[in-house]
Amino acid sequence: MHHGRNPVHTNLDTPFNETTQVLTLNPAKPRRNRTSAKKAGTTFERSVADYLNTYMRTEFGPDADPIDRRVRTGAKDRGDILGLKGIRGGRIVAECKNVTRLNLAGWLTEAHTEAGNDDAPMGVIIHKRHGKATPADQYVTMDLRTFAQLLAGGPDNLTGTGA
């Protein structure tokens, strides 16, 4: 008798009896480790930056300001994508997330903090839409104030405010 323990049987060549333990497989997906999580984040940031850079150069020509993945800059993070601007020239900070569990409130706070670190008037979150590999299909989340500023033409280059 196994007295409440999960039996594990590791040698399939021997017959099963009460003292043999049965191997049970956990069908759950393995969790990411720190290295694989960082790689997934970097890959996602790169795909977002490349998509936005290509899109802006297609819309505005080869003289459009370049958009690229921002290299980590220490304790005062300034967002994940470099070169984002509204049509009035005000900078926009984007925080990219490629995770399975949403934390919109925490991420929005992070985006606003990073916008402050970069002296940018607004921050947005670009997060992975699982099941969709195309960068154009990913989600962008922002608060209503940021959305209203974008509707009004984006932040002004000189004042950092909307219209």
C-alpha positions as a Markdown table, in Angstrom:
| # | Residue | x | y | z |
|---|---|---|---|---|
| 1 | Met | 0.0 | 0.0 | 0.0 |
| 2 | His | 1.3 | 3.5 | -0.8 |
| 3 | His | -0.3 | 5.4 | 2.1 |
| 4 | Gly | -1.4 | 8.5 | 0.3 |
| 5 | Arg | 1.8 | 9.1 | -1.7 |
| 6 | Asn | 1.7 | 9.4 | -5.4 |
| 7 | Pro | 3.3 | 6.2 | -6.8 |
| 8 | Val | 6.1 | 6.6 | -9.3 |
| 9 | His | 7.2 | 3.8 | -11.6 |
| 10 | Thr | 10.4 | 4.6 | -13.3 |
| 11 | Asn | 11.5 | 1.2 | -14.7 |
| 12 | Leu | 9.0 | 0.1 | -17.3 |
| 13 | Asp | 10.8 | -3.3 | -17.7 |
| 14 | Thr | 9.7 | -4.5 | -14.3 |
| 15 | Pro | 6.2 | -5.4 | -13.4 |
| 16 | Phe | 4.2 | -3.1 | -11.3 |
| 17 | Asn | 3.4 | -4.1 | -7.7 |
| 18 | Glu | 2.6 | -2.3 | -4.5 |
| 19 | Thr | 6.2 | -1.4 | -3.8 |
| 20 | Thr | 6.9 | -0.2 | -7.4 |
| 21 | Gln | 6.3 | 3.5 | -7.9 |
| 22 | Val | 4.5 | 4.7 | -11.0 |
| 23 | Leu | 6.0 | 7.7 | -12.9 |
| 24 | Thr | 3.3 | 10.4 | -13.4 |
| 25 | Leu | 4.0 | 13.1 | -15.9 |
| 26 | Asn | 2.9 | 16.7 | -15.3 |
| 27 | Pro | 1.2 | 17.9 | -18.5 |
| 28 | Ala | 1.5 | 21.5 | -17.4 |
| 29 | Lys | 3.8 | 23.7 | -19.5 |
| 30 | Pro | 7.2 | 24.4 | -18.0 |
| 31 | Arg | 7.6 | 27.9 | -16.6 |
| 32 | Arg | 10.1 | 30.2 | -18.2 |
| 33 | Asn | 13.4 | 30.7 | -16.4 |
| 34 | Arg | 15.0 | 34.1 | -16.2 |
| 35 | Thr | 17.2 | 33.6 | -19.3 |
| 36 | Ser | 14.3 | 32.4 | -21.5 |
| 37 | Ala | 12.1 | 35.2 | -20.3 |
| 38 | Lys | 14.7 | 37.8 | -21.1 |
| 39 | Lys | 15.2 | 36.3 | -24.5 |
| 40 | Ala | 11.5 | 36.4 | -25.2 |
| 41 | Gly | 11.3 | 40.0 | -24.1 |
| 42 | Thr | 14.2 | 41.0 | -26.2 |
| 43 | Thr | 12.8 | 39.2 | -29.3 |
| 44 | Phe | 9.4 | 40.9 | -28.7 |
| 45 | Glu | 11.0 | 44.4 | -28.3 |
| 46 | Arg | 13.0 | 43.8 | -31.5 |
| 47 | Ser | 10.0 | 42.8 | -33.5 |
| 48 | Val | 8.0 | 45.8 | -32.3 |
| 49 | Ala | 10.8 | 48.3 | -33.0 |
| 50 | Asp | 11.4 | 46.8 | -36.5 |
| 51 | Tyr | 7.7 | 46.9 | -37.3 |
| 52 | Leu | 7.3 | 50.6 | -36.2 |
| 53 | Asn | 10.5 | 51.6 | -38.0 |
| 54 | Thr | 9.4 | 50.0 | -41.2 |
| 55 | Tyr | 5.9 | 51.4 | -40.9 |
| 56 | Met | 7.1 | 55.0 | -40.3 |
| 57 | Arg | 9.7 | 54.9 | -43.1 |
| 58 | Thr | 7.0 | 53.6 | -45.5 |
| 59 | Glu | 4.6 | 56.4 | -44.4 |
| 60 | Phe | 7.0 | 59.3 | -44.2 |
| 61 | Gly | 9.9 | 58.2 | -46.4 |
| 62 | Pro | 13.6 | 57.3 | -45.6 |
| 63 | Asp | 14.1 | 60.6 | -43.8 |
| 64 | Ala | 11.8 | 59.6 | -41.0 |
| 65 | Asp | 13.4 | 59.5 | -37.6 |
| 66 | Pro | 14.7 | 55.9 | -36.9 |
| 67 | Ile | 12.9 | 53.8 | -34.3 |
| 68 | Asp | 14.9 | 51.1 | -32.6 |
| 69 | Arg | 15.1 | 48.9 | -29.5 |
| 70 | Arg | 16.5 | 50.8 | -26.6 |
| 71 | Val | 19.5 | 49.2 | -24.9 |
| 72 | Arg | 19.1 | 49.0 | -21.1 |
| 73 | Thr | 20.4 | 52.1 | -19.4 |
| 74 | Gly | 20.6 | 51.1 | -15.7 |
| 75 | Ala | 18.3 | 51.9 | -12.8 |
| 76 | Lys | 16.4 | 54.8 | -14.5 |
| 77 | Asp | 14.8 | 52.8 | -17.3 |
| 78 | Arg | 13.5 | 55.0 | -20.1 |
| 79 | Gly | 11.4 | 52.5 | -22.0 |
| 80 | Asp | 12.0 | 49.8 | -24.5 |
| 81 | Ile | 11.7 | 51.5 | -27.8 |
| 82 | Leu | 13.8 | 54.5 | -28.9 |
| 83 | Gly | 12.6 | 57.2 | -31.3 |
| 84 | Leu | 8.8 | 57.2 | -30.8 |
| 85 | Lys | 7.3 | 60.6 | -31.4 |
| 86 | Gly | 3.8 | 62.0 | -31.9 |
| 87 | Ile | 3.1 | 64.1 | -35.1 |
| 88 | Arg | 3.9 | 67.3 | -33.2 |
| 89 | Gly | 7.3 | 65.9 | -32.2 |
| 90 | Gly | 6.7 | 65.0 | -28.5 |
| 91 | Arg | 8.4 | 61.8 | -27.4 |
| 92 | Ile | 6.4 | 58.8 | -26.4 |
| 93 | Val | 7.8 | 56.0 | -24.2 |
| 94 | Ala | 6.8 | 52.4 | -24.9 |
| 95 | Glu | 7.1 | 49.6 | -22.3 |
| 96 | Cys | 7.0 | 46.2 | -24.1 |
| 97 | Lys | 5.7 | 43.1 | -22.3 |
| 98 | Asn | 5.7 | 39.5 | -23.4 |
| 99 | Val | 4.1 | 37.6 | -20.5 |
| 100 | Thr | 1.1 | 35.5 | -20.1 |
| 101 | Arg | -0.3 | 37.2 | -17.0 |
| 102 | Leu | -1.7 | 40.7 | -17.4 |
| 103 | Asn | -0.8 | 43.5 | -14.9 |
| 104 | Leu | -2.1 | 46.5 | -16.8 |
| 105 | Ala | -2.1 | 48.8 | -13.7 |
| 106 | Gly | 1.4 | 48.0 | -12.7 |
| 107 | Trp | 2.7 | 48.2 | -16.3 |
| 108 | Leu | 1.0 | 51.6 | -16.8 |
| 109 | Thr | 2.6 | 52.9 | -13.7 |
| 110 | Glu | 5.9 | 51.6 | -15.0 |
| 111 | Ala | 5.4 | 53.2 | -18.4 |
| 112 | His | 4.6 | 56.6 | -16.8 |
| 113 | Thr | 7.7 | 56.3 | -14.5 |
| 114 | Glu | 9.8 | 55.6 | -17.5 |
| 115 | Ala | 8.3 | 58.5 | -19.5 |
| 116 | Gly | 9.3 | 60.7 | -16.5 |
| 117 | Asn | 12.8 | 59.3 | -16.6 |
| 118 | Asp | 13.0 | 60.2 | -20.3 |
| 119 | Asp | 11.4 | 63.6 | -20.0 |
| 120 | Ala | 8.6 | 62.3 | -22.3 |
| 121 | Pro | 5.0 | 63.5 | -21.8 |
| 122 | Met | 3.4 | 60.1 | -22.3 |
| 123 | Gly | 4.0 | 56.4 | -21.9 |
| 124 | Val | 2.2 | 53.4 | -23.4 |
| 125 | Ile | 2.3 | 49.7 | -23.0 |
| 126 | Ile | 2.8 | 47.4 | -26.0 |
| 127 | His | 2.0 | 43.8 | -24.9 |
| 128 | Lys | 2.0 | 40.4 | -26.6 |
| 129 | Arg | -1.2 | 39.2 | -28.0 |
| 130 | His | -0.6 | 35.4 | -27.6 |
| 131 | Gly | -1.5 | 33.4 | -30.6 |
| 132 | Lys | -0.6 | 36.3 | -32.9 |
| 133 | Ala | 2.9 | 36.4 | -34.2 |
| 134 | Thr | 2.6 | 39.4 | -36.5 |
| 135 | Pro | 3.8 | 42.6 | -34.7 |
| 136 | Ala | 0.9 | 44.6 | -36.1 |
| 137 | Asp | -1.5 | 42.4 | -34.2 |
| 138 | Gln | -0.1 | 43.1 | -30.8 |
| 139 | Tyr | -1.9 | 45.2 | -28.2 |
| 140 | Val | -1.3 | 48.8 | -27.1 |
| 141 | Thr | -2.7 | 50.0 | -23.8 |
| 142 | Met | -2.8 | 53.5 | -22.4 |
| 143 | Asp | -4.9 | 55.6 | -20.1 |
| 144 | Leu | -7.6 | 57.9 | -21.4 |
| 145 | Arg | -5.5 | 61.0 | -20.9 |
| 146 | Thr | -2.8 | 59.6 | -23.2 |
| 147 | Phe | -5.5 | 58.6 | -25.7 |
| 148 | Ala | -7.1 | 62.1 | -25.7 |
| 149 | Gln | -3.6 | 63.6 | -26.3 |
| 150 | Leu | -3.1 | 61.3 | -29.3 |
| 151 | Leu | -6.5 | 62.2 | -30.7 |
| 152 | Ala | -5.5 | 65.9 | -30.4 |
| 153 | Gly | -2.4 | 65.3 | -32.4 |
| 154 | Gly | 0.0 | 64.0 | -29.7 |
| 155 | Pro | 2.2 | 65.8 | -27.3 |
| 156 | Asp | 3.7 | 69.1 | -28.3 |
| 157 | Asn | 7.4 | 69.1 | -28.8 |
| 158 | Leu | 7.9 | 72.2 | -26.7 |
| 159 | Thr | 5.4 | 72.0 | -23.9 |
| 160 | Gly | 5.0 | 68.3 | -23.5 |
| 161 | Thr | 1.2 | 68.6 | -23.5 |
| 162 | Gly | -1.6 | 67.9 | -25.8 |
| 163 | Ala | -3.5 | 70.5 | -27.8 |
